[in-house]
Amino acid sequence: MNLKEFLKHHFDNLDEAAEVMDVSRRTVENYIYVNPCGILRHSAKFVQRKDVNPLDLFDAVAESMEQINENRAKQ
């Protein structure tokens, strides 16, 4: 499960995720498509608000980073 799938699983939409993290939707999209590690600074909010296992979040970030790196290598 990559970061986008993780967020869709735990939130109704990206706007709700942005609200929980107290960031803009654009920032959430940046985390998904450009800088997945950036979302880790909000991990405490996820764990408190949505009862998320932190390791699941870290796995989603790692998978997204891998996918982004693969796409860059193809270009």
N, C-alpha and C positions, 0 to 999 in steps of 0.2 A: 504494500500500500504506500503510494507516494504521498507527498504533503497535501496535494489537492484532494485526493481521495480521503485522506485522514480528516481534513476540514469538513468535507461534505458529510462524512459519517457522524461527526460530533456537533455540527451546526446545521441549521436550516438553510443558510446561505452565507456567502462571504461577508455580507454586511453585518450579520450577527457576530461572526468571528471577529471582525474589525471592532465592533462595539465592546466585546469582551476584552480585547487587547488594548482598547483605547487608542486605536490608530485608524487611519483612513482605509477605505477599501483598496485604494491604489497601493498602499503599503503591503496589504495582504497579498495582492497580486504580485508585487515585487518579490515577496517571500516565496511564492509558489514558482515563479518562472525565472528568477534571477539569483536570489540570495536566500536559499532555504535556512541557512544557519541563523539568519536574523530573527527568526521566530523564536529561537531558544531563549531570548531575553524575556519572553513572555510566558515561559513554561510554568511558572508558579501560578499565574492566573488561570491557565488551563486546568491544572491539577486541582485548584481550589474550587473553581466554578463548575467544571464539567466532570469531575471525578475521573480524570484521565490518568492512565499509567504513563509516567514520564518516559519509560523505555519505548513505548509505542510511538510517542512523539519523536524521539531520537531516531528510531528506525525509519519513520516516514521522512525525516529530514535527510538521512543518509541515502535513502533510495532516490529522493529527488535530486540530490547532489550528483549521484551516479548518472542519472538520466540526463541531466544538464551537461555533464562532462562528456558523455557519449555523443550528444547532439553537437557539441562544439568540435569534437574530433572529426565528425563526418563532414564538417564544412570546410 
